[in-house]
Amino acid sequence: MQETVDLTASIVTYKTPLKDLDKSINDLRSSLTSLFIVIVDNDSGESYFNQLKDRFNNFQNVKIVSSGKNAGYGHGHNFAMKNIPLSKYHLVLNADIEIEKESAQKIFKFIKNREDVGLVVPKILNPDGSLQALNKRNPTIVDMFLRFVSGVLGRFKIVQKRLAYYEMHDLGYDSEIDVPYASGCFMLFRRKILESIGGFDDNFFMYLEDADITRRVAEVSRSVFYPDARIVHNWSRGGHKSIKLILVTLHSMGIYFRKWGWRVF
């Protein structure tokens, strides 16, 4: 595609409630100009795909495509990159995101003014306004284990202390910091950096693909947490509730630690 816009954005769906998409897309379109959005459906079925097209095909600068298979979150966003115009910046986000106009403009202005930054993420809140502590240090086997069993062992001070360290509470969530592991629910990339590292690693179906890509960005640029921009994330933490998704998480852990080393603690 030859036309150029300031910002492209991609959202990956798999039977995603259309009301969630309505909110996130309308928030973006009302907040930012020179924006092109591609929605990639990961094979939710013909009926769902037709509903997507009926709902959004008439939106200017919104494109609906099918990846043809459910090969995961990162694969869907990589597929999106083949269906967008040229741009300097690219936004990866979930469908369950709400973003105010001021925050969208702030985070976009931030990355435009900071040539040293390849990835920026905002402060992420729950719908009730409380913090989602999604900044993390690079995961270890102990950290991942404690996250799984926090419901049982979370009352112990030693577990609380370790998880707080993993979630970077010692550095806080009110100042700009470099973050080793940023949440994939909202990632604003300098596109040349995203393309230079080859996008997401398709080997991850879901979970830890954001840890991996943050780490690869940090090898060539900076990955930064910018707290002046805030979004609301309607987070369900499905990976801690479903046996199937727990198995997916364990598989992703294997891929991650084989790639980056089996660091225990």
CORBELWO-V755790 format. One record per residue. N is the residue number from 1. RES is the residue in three letters. SS is DSSP state (H for helix, E for strand, - for the rest). PSI is psi in whole degrees, 0 to 359 (* if undefined). Layout:
N&RES&SS&PSI ; N&RES&SS&PSI
This chain:
1&MET&-&131 ; 2&GLN&-&333 ; 3&GLU&-&155 ; 4&THR&E&138 ; 5&VAL&-&167 ; 6&ASP&-&318 ; 7&LEU&E&133 ; 8&THR&E&156 ; 9&ALA&E&149 ; 10&SER&E&140 ; 11&ILE&E&131 ; 12&VAL&E&131 ; 13&THR&E&149 ; 14&TYR&-&96 ; 15&LYS&-&34 ; 16&THR&-&135 ; 17&PRO&-&130 ; 18&LEU&H&334 ; 19&LYS&H&328 ; 20&ASP&H&316 ; 21&LEU&H&318 ; 22&ASP&H&311 ; 23&LYS&H&310 ; 24&SER&H&318 ; 25&ILE&H&317 ; 26&ASN&H&324 ; 27&ASP&H&313 ; 28&LEU&H&313 ; 29&ARG&H&331 ; 30&SER&H&347 ; 31&SER&H&328 ; 32&LEU&-&140 ; 33&THR&-&171 ; 34&SER&-&55 ; 35&LEU&E&137 ; 36&PHE&E&128 ; 37&ILE&E&133 ; 38&VAL&E&131 ; 39&ILE&E&120 ; 40&VAL&E&119 ; 41&ASP&E&129 ; 42&ASN&-&62 ; 43&ASP&-&55 ; 44&SER&-&357 ; 45&GLY&-&156 ; 46&GLU&H&318 ; 47&SER&H&314 ; 48&TYR&H&317 ; 49&PHE&H&321 ; 50&ASN&H&324 ; 51&GLN&H&320 ; 52&LEU&H&312 ; 53&LYS&H&318 ; 54&ASP&H&324 ; 55&ARG&H&322 ; 56&PHE&H&352 ; 57&ASN&-&335 ; 58&ASN&-&358 ; 59&PHE&-&132 ; 60&GLN&-&136 ; 61&ASN&-&32 ; 62&VAL&E&127 ; 63&LYS&E&137 ; 64&ILE&E&124 ; 65&VAL&E&159 ; 66&SER&E&133 ; 67&SER&-&345 ; 68&GLY&-&351 ; 69&LYS&-&157 ; 70&ASN&-&83 ; 71&ALA&-&12 ; 72&GLY&-&168 ; 73&TYR&H&309 ; 74&GLY&H&319 ; 75&HIS&H&319 ; 76&GLY&H&318 ; 77&HIS&H&326 ; 78&ASN&H&321 ; 79&PHE&H&323 ; 80&ALA&H&324 ; 81&MET&H&340 ; 82&LYS&H&356 ; 83&ASN&H&27 ; 84&ILE&-&156 ; 85&PRO&-&175 ; 86&LEU&E&143 ; 87&SER&-&164 ; 88&LYS&-&337 ; 89&TYR&E&148 ; 90&HIS&E&132 ; 91&LEU&E&126 ; 92&VAL&E&126 ; 93&LEU&E&157 ; 94&ASN&-&164 ; 95&ALA&-&340 ; 96&ASP&-&40 ; 97&ILE&E&139 ; 98&GLU&E&131 ; 99&ILE&E&129 ; 100&GLU&-&154 ; 101&LYS&H&314 ; 102&GLU&H&319 ; 103&SER&H&320 ; 104&ALA&H&316 ; 105&GLN&H&322 ; 106&LYS&H&313 ; 107&ILE&H&327 ; 108&PHE&H&318 ; 109&LYS&H&321 ; 110&PHE&H&309 ; 111&ILE&H&328 ; 112&LYS&H&327 ; 113&ASN&H&358 ; 114&ARG&-&89 ; 115&GLU&-&339 ; 116&ASP&-&354 ; 117&VAL&-&125 ; 118&GLY&-&340 ; 119&LEU&E&133 ; 120&VAL&E&141 ; 121&VAL&E&151 ; 122&PRO&E&177 ; 123&LYS&E&136 ; 124&ILE&E&128 ; 125&LEU&E&155 ; 126&ASN&-&165 ; 127&PRO&-&335 ; 128&ASP&-&3 ; 129&GLY&-&355 ; 130&SER&-&160 ; 131&LEU&E&138 ; 132&GLN&-&112 ; 133&ALA&-&79 ; 134&LEU&-&359 ; 135&ASN&-&135 ; 136&LYS&E&155 ; 137&ARG&-&166 ; 138&ASN&-&131 ; 139&PRO&-&148 ; 140&THR&-&171 ; 141&ILE&H&319 ; 142&VAL&H&316 ; 143&ASP&H&314 ; 144&MET&H&320 ; 145&PHE&H&314 ; 146&LEU&H&328 ; 147&ARG&H&320 ; 148&PHE&H&322 ; 149&VAL&-&13 ; 150&SER&H&331 ; 151&GLY&H&333 ; 152&VAL&H&317 ; 153&LEU&H&1 ; 154&GLY&-&345 ; 155&ARG&-&346 ; 156&PHE&-&134 ; 157&LYS&H&321 ; 158&ILE&H&325 ; 159&VAL&H&315 ; 160&GLN&H&318 ; 161&LYS&H&317 ; 162&ARG&H&316 ; 163&LEU&H&324 ; 164&ALA&H&322 ; 165&TYR&H&314 ; 166&TYR&H&320 ; 167&GLU&-&12 ; 168&MET&-&31 ; 169&HIS&-&336 ; 170&ASP&-&331 ; 171&LEU&-&343 ; 172&GLY&-&174 ; 173&TYR&-&26 ; 174&ASP&-&2 ; 175&SER&-&152 ; 176&GLU&-&127 ; 177&ILE&E&157 ; 178&ASP&E&132 ; 179&VAL&-&125 ; 180&PRO&-&331 ; 181&TYR&E&101 ; 182&ALA&-&153 ; 183&SER&-&135 ; 184&GLY&-&2 ; 185&CYS&-&338 ; 186&PHE&E&103 ; 187&MET&E&120 ; 188&LEU&E&115 ; 189&PHE&E&148 ; 190&ARG&E&119 ; 191&ARG&H&326 ; 192&LYS&H&329 ; 193&ILE&H&315 ; 194&LEU&H&317 ; 195&GLU&H&327 ; 196&SER&H&332 ; 197&ILE&-&1 ; 198&GLY&-&19 ; 199&GLY&-&204 ; 200&PHE&-&156 ; 201&ASP&-&113 ; 202&ASP&-&346 ; 203&ASN&-&336 ; 204&PHE&-&123 ; 205&PHE&-&312 ; 206&MET&-&146 ; 207&TYR&-&132 ; 208&LEU&-&355 ; 209&GLU&H&331 ; 210&ASP&H&325 ; 211&ALA&H&316 ; 212&ASP&H&313 ; 213&ILE&H&326 ; 214&THR&H&316 ; 215&ARG&H&321 ; 216&ARG&H&323 ; 217&VAL&H&316 ; 218&ALA&H&341 ; 219&GLU&H&337 ; 220&VAL&H&349 ; 221&SER&-&211 ; 222&ARG&-&142 ; 223&SER&E&117 ; 224&VAL&E&138 ; 225&PHE&E&126 ; 226&TYR&E&98 ; 227&PRO&E&347 ; 228&ASP&E&341 ; 229&ALA&E&133 ; 230&ARG&E&140 ; 231&ILE&E&161 ; 232&VAL&E&130 ; 233&HIS&E&116 ; 234&ASN&-&79 ; 235&TRP&-&134 ; 236&SER&-&344 ; 237&ARG&-&51 ; 238&GLY&H&330 ; 239&GLY&H&344 ; 240&HIS&H&4 ; 241&LYS&-&327 ; 242&SER&-&133 ; 243&ILE&H&318 ; 244&LYS&H&315 ; 245&LEU&H&332 ; 246&ILE&H&318 ; 247&LEU&H&322 ; 248&VAL&H&317 ; 249&THR&H&315 ; 250&LEU&H&321 ; 251&HIS&H&317 ; 252&SER&H&324 ; 253&MET&H&318 ; 254&GLY&H&316 ; 255&ILE&H&315 ; 256&TYR&H&311 ; 257&PHE&H&330 ; 258&ARG&H&326 ; 259&LYS&H&318 ; 260&TRP&H&356 ; 261&GLY&-&144 ; 262&TRP&-&73 ; 263&ARG&-&121 ; 264&VAL&-&315 ; 265&PHE&-&*
